[in-house]
Amino acid sequence: MTTTGSSTPTGNTGTTGPQGTPTPALLRTAAELDALPRPAGAARAVVMTMGALHEGHATLIRTAREAAGPDGQVVVTVFVNPLQFGEAADLDRYPRTLDADLETAAAAGAAAVFAPGVDEVYPGGEPQVRITAGPMGERLEGASRPGHFDGMLTVVAKLLHLTRPDEAFYGQKDAQQLALIARMVRDLNFPVRITGVPTVRDPDGLALSSRNRFLSPQERHTALALPRALFAAQDRLAAQQALHERAKATAPRGDRAAGLNRLGEARAAADAQAVALARPNGAPAAVRATARAILEEAAARDSHPLVLDYLALVDPADFTEIPDDRESGEAILAVAARVGDTRLIDNIPLTFGALT
């Protein structure tokens, strides 16, 4: 793995950065990580990254710092995992910014940064024995990037063994990854608690990602269709569920239009029609249709169009598609698309029947 150089002394936690912030210990080997003293009677938390840290990563580190407590310890891993990349060009293109990463980790409260090379993580070459993601790993991102989740779980398992945390923190932006890690930990009895942290967004709504730096201003404008589609779908679901609640409250007996008329509302007929269209078994279809309309508009742009990979409304337990007759329960609306040469993903959690 190629990284920028750093003047940070390996294993030294006593130095300070230019702003007076304690510099995290920079650990390069498993032996150095193993020698890192654990906090007596306090927790160790870990945040796993592939570097190029941004505010989303900083939020993860701060959340881990808060959870670990003042006497606890936060370890950040920085490793660009070759097993997660389908093409060598994508691996080579991934940004390496270790000096800046150390500053970000320090400011957010990390005690140590474990940044091993490929030979340290995979001595003797790519591992012959790997973690298999199973059926959930073959859907959505797994279908678009075969083998990606097997590589991800393999390195996460190794890093969990090496860092031995009490709690590990991952962003909900990578919802399928988070679900698979939680499933692996549960199925294979890893002694660690997995915690998801909500997606961090720029003021314009775009989910923070190391890949955003590759977007031109025009491409970023197109990419904003992803969060617009997700939040429009969320608003559509909330509106439908509010209409259902209104219909139940105003017309416990008889037809809805009559109930609304009894309230003396001028738009009774229109509201009654909207309620009828918003029947419970139509909510998933309405959510998908609302999001897809915005994405299709971005795909039809003459300049810098969006190329949709998938739009899916899935069960967070296994990432299978939610049926159109679903009336209640949790769901994730997930999207992946390319804008120019940059592939982006985003998602939003939804709850059907939240008001019932």
C-alpha positions in Angstrom: 0.0 0.0 0.0 1.4 3.4 -1.0 1.0 6.2 1.5 2.4 9.6 2.1 5.3 9.8 4.5 4.9 11.0 8.1 7.2 12.4 10.7 5.1 11.0 13.5 7.3 8.7 15.6 6.0 5.1 15.6 4.4 4.2 18.9 4.9 7.6 20.4 1.8 9.0 22.0 3.5 11.9 23.8 4.0 14.2 20.9 1.7 17.0 19.9 0.6 18.4 16.5 0.8 22.0 15.3 -2.4 22.9 17.1 -1.3 21.4 20.3 -3.4 18.2 19.7 -1.9 15.0 21.0 -0.6 13.0 18.0 -1.9 9.5 17.8 0.6 6.6 17.9 1.3 5.5 14.4 1.5 1.7 14.4 2.7 -0.2 11.3 2.9 -3.8 12.4 0.8 -6.3 14.3 3.5 -6.5 16.9 3.4 -2.8 17.5 -0.4 -2.9 17.8 -0.2 -5.8 20.2 2.2 -3.8 22.4 -0.1 -0.9 22.6 -1.2 -0.8 26.3 -4.9 -1.4 26.8 -6.7 1.0 29.1 -7.1 -0.5 32.6 -10.7 -1.0 33.4 -11.9 1.0 30.4 -13.0 0.2 26.9 -11.2 0.1 23.6 -13.1 1.3 20.5 -12.1 0.9 16.9 -13.0 2.7 13.7 -12.0 1.0 10.5 -11.2 3.1 7.4 -9.4 3.0 4.1 -8.0 6.4 4.7 -8.7 9.7 2.9 -10.5 10.7 6.1 -13.3 13.3 5.9 -15.9 14.6 8.4 -17.9 11.4 8.2 -14.9 9.5 9.5 -14.2 12.2 12.1 -17.8 11.8 13.3 -17.2 8.0 13.7 -14.1 8.7 15.7 -15.8 11.3 17.9 -18.7 8.9 18.5 -16.2 6.2 19.4 -14.4 8.6 21.7 -17.6 9.5 23.5 -18.6 5.8 23.9 -15.2 4.8 25.2 -15.3 7.5 27.8 -12.5 9.7 29.1 -10.4 6.8 30.2 -11.0 4.7 27.1 -9.0 4.2 24.0 -9.9 4.8 20.3 -7.9 3.0 17.6 -8.4 4.0 14.0 -7.3 1.6 11.2 -6.1 2.9 7.8 -5.8 0.1 5.2 -6.7 0.2 1.6 -7.8 -3.4 1.2 -7.0 -4.9 -2.2 -9.5 -7.7 -1.7 -12.4 -5.2 -2.0 -11.4 -3.9 -5.4 -12.5 -5.6 -8.6 -10.1 -3.7 -10.8 -6.5 -2.7 -10.2 -7.2 0.7 -11.7 -9.8 1.4 -8.9 -7.3 0.3 -6.3 -4.5 2.5 -7.7 -6.9 5.4 -7.9 -8.0 5.3 -4.3 -6.6 8.4 -2.5 -3.8 7.9 0.1 -3.5 10.8 2.5 -1.9 9.4 5.6 -0.4 12.7 7.0 -3.8 14.4 6.7 -5.5 11.3 8.2 -3.3 11.4 11.3 -4.3 15.1 11.8 -8.0 14.3 11.4 -7.8 11.3 13.7 -5.9 13.3 16.3 -8.5 16.2 16.3 -11.3 13.7 16.7 -9.8 11.9 19.7 -7.9 8.8 18.4 -5.2 7.4 20.6 -3.6 5.3 17.9 -3.7 4.8 14.1 -2.9 1.3 12.8 -1.7 1.8 9.2 -0.2 -1.5 8.1 1.1 -2.4 4.6 -0.4 -5.1 2.5 2.4 -7.6 3.3 1.6 -7.1 7.0 -2.1 -7.8 6.7 -1.7 -10.6 4.1 1.7 -12.2 4.6 2.5 -14.5 1.8 0.0 -13.0 -0.6 -3.8 -13.1 -0.8 -5.3 -15.3 1.8 -6.5 -18.7 0.6 -9.1 -18.9 3.4 -11.6 -16.1 3.5 -14.9 -15.1 5.1 -17.9 -15.7 2.7 -20.7 -13.1 2.9 -23.4 -15.6 1.9 -26.7 -14.8 0.1 -26.9 -11.2 1.5 -23.5 -10.5 0.1 -24.6 -11.4 -3.4 -27.4 -8.7 -3.5 -27.2 -5.0 -4.5 -23.5 -4.0 -4.0 -22.5 -7.7 -4.1 -24.2 -8.2 -7.5 -22.5 -5.0 -8.8 -19.1 -5.8 -7.3 -18.7 -9.7 -7.1 -16.5 -10.8 -4.3 -16.4 -7.3 -2.7 -18.1 -8.3 0.5 -16.0 -11.5 0.9 -12.9 -9.3 0.8 -14.5 -6.8 3.1 -15.5 -9.3 5.8 -12.1 -11.1 5.6 -10.2 -7.9 6.4 -12.7 -6.8 9.0 -12.4 -10.2 10.7 -8.6 -9.9 10.7 -8.7 -6.3 12.0 -11.1 -7.2 14.8 -8.7 -10.0 15.9 -5.7 -7.7 15.7 -7.3 -4.7 17.5 -9.4 -6.7 19.9 -11.9 -3.9 20.6 -14.9 -3.9 22.9 -16.9 -1.9 20.4 -16.5 -1.1 16.7 -18.1 1.7 14.8 -19.2 1.8 11.2 -21.2 4.3 9.1 -24.7 3.7 8.1 -24.0 5.1 4.7 -22.6 1.7 3.9 -25.7 0.0 5.1 -25.2 -3.4 3.5 -21.6 -3.5 4.8 -22.8 -2.7 8.3 -25.5 -5.3 8.2 -23.0 -8.0 7.0 -20.5 -7.1 9.7 -23.1 -7.3 12.3 -24.3 -10.7 10.9 -20.7 -12.0 10.8 -20.1 -11.0 14.4 -23.3 -12.6 15.5 -22.9 -15.8 13.5 -19.3 -16.4 14.4 -19.5 -15.2 18.0 -17.0 -12.4 17.8 -16.7 -10.8 21.3 -17.4 -7.2 20.1 -20.4 -4.8 20.0 -21.1 -3.4 16.5 -22.5 0.2 16.4 -23.8 2.0 13.4 -23.5 5.8 13.1 -25.9 7.9 11.0 -24.7 9.1 7.6 -23.0 12.5 7.6 -23.9 14.9 4.7 -22.6 18.1 3.2 -25.0 21.1 3.4 -26.2 20.3 -0.1 -27.3 16.8 1.0 -24.6 14.7 -0.7 -23.4 11.9 1.6 -19.8 12.4 2.5 -17.5 10.0 0.7 -13.8 9.9 -0.2 -14.9 9.5 -3.8 -16.7 12.9 -3.9 -13.4 14.6 -4.6 -13.4 13.1 -8.1 -16.6 14.9 -9.0 -16.5 18.0 -11.1 -18.9 20.8 -10.1 -21.2 19.8 -12.9 -21.1 16.1 -11.9 -21.7 17.0 -8.3 -24.9 18.9 -9.4 -26.1 15.7 -11.1 -25.1 13.6 -8.1 -27.4 15.6 -5.8 -30.2 13.6 -7.4 -29.3 10.7 -5.1 -30.2 12.4 -1.8 -33.1 14.3 -3.4 -34.6 11.0 -4.5 -34.2 9.4 -1.1 -35.6 12.3 0.9 -38.5 12.8 -1.6 -39.4 9.2 -1.1 -39.2 9.6 2.7 -41.5 12.6 2.4 -44.0 10.7 0.2 -44.2 7.9 2.8 -44.7 10.3 5.6 -47.5 12.1 3.7 -49.3 8.8 2.9 -49.1 7.7 6.5 -50.4 11.0 7.7 -53.3 10.7 5.3 -54.1 7.3 6.7 -54.1 8.7 10.2 -56.4 11.5 9.1 -58.8 9.2 7.4 -59.0 6.9 10.5 -59.7 9.9 12.7 -62.3 11.6 10.5 -64.2 8.6 9.2 -64.4 5.8 11.6 -67.6 4.7 9.8 -68.8 5.3 6.3 -66.8 6.5 3.4 -63.8 8.9 3.8 -65.2 11.7 1.7 -68.3 11.9 4.0 -66.1 12.0 7.0 -64.0 14.8 5.6 -67.1 16.7 4.6 -68.3 16.5 8.2 -65.3 18.6 9.1 -66.4 21.3 6.7 -63.2 21.1 4.6 -63.4 22.5 1.1 -61.0 20.0 -0.3 -62.7 16.9 1.1 -63.1 15.2 -2.2 -59.4 15.7 -3.2 -58.2 14.6 0.2 -60.5 11.5 0.1 -59.0 10.6 -3.3 -55.5 11.0 -2.0 -56.2 8.8 1.0 -57.6 6.1 -1.3 -54.5 6.3 -3.5 -52.4 6.0 -0.4 -53.7 2.7 0.7 -51.2 0.7 2.9 -50.4 -1.9 0.3 -49.4 0.9 -2.1 -46.8 2.6 0.1 -43.7 0.6 -1.1 -44.6 1.1 -4.7 -45.1 4.9 -4.1 -41.8 5.2 -2.4 -40.0 3.5 -5.3 -41.8 5.5 -7.9 -41.1 8.8 -6.2 -37.4 8.1 -6.0 -37.2 6.7 -9.5 -38.8 9.7 -11.1 -36.1 12.0 -9.7 -33.3 9.6 -10.7 -34.7 9.2 -14.2 -34.8 13.0 -14.6 -31.1 13.1 -13.7 -30.4 10.2 -16.1 -31.9 12.2 -19.0 -29.6 15.2 -18.6 -27.9 16.2 -21.8 -24.6 16.9 -19.9 -23.1 14.7 -17.1 -26.1 12.3 -16.8 -26.6 9.9 -14.0 -26.2 6.2 -14.8 -28.3 4.3 -12.3 -27.0 1.0 -11.1 -29.8 0.1 -8.7 -32.7 1.5 -6.7 -33.9 -0.9 -4.1 -36.3 -0.9 -1.1 -35.0 -3.7 1.1 -35.4 -5.4 4.4 -32.5 -4.4 6.6 -32.3 -8.0 8.0 -31.3 -9.6 4.7 -31.5 -7.0 2.0 -34.2 -8.7 0.1 -36.8 -6.5 -1.7 -39.8 -5.3 0.3 -43.1 -6.5 -1.3 -45.6 -3.9 -2.4 -48.2 -5.1 0.2 -45.9 -4.4 3.2 -47.9 -2.4 5.7 -45.4 -2.1 8.6 -41.8 -2.6 9.6 -38.3 -1.3 8.9 -36.8 -0.8 5.5 -33.8 0.7 3.7 -34.1 2.6 0.5 -30.8 2.2 -1.2 -29.4 3.6 -4.5 -26.1 3.3 -6.4 -25.2 5.3 -9.6 -22.3 6.5 -11.6 -21.7 10.1 -12.5 -18.9 10.4 -14.9 -16.2 8.0 -13.7 -17.3 8.1 -10.1 -19.6 5.5 -8.5 -21.7 6.7 -5.5 -24.0 5.0 -3.1 -26.5 6.3 -0.6 -29.4 5.1 1.5 -32.0 6.2 4.0 -33.9 4.1 6.6 -37.7 4.1 6.5 -40.4 2.8 8.8 -43.7 1.7 7.3 -46.7 2.0 9.6 -44.9 4.4 11.9 -48.1 6.3 12.7 -50.4 3.4 13.1 
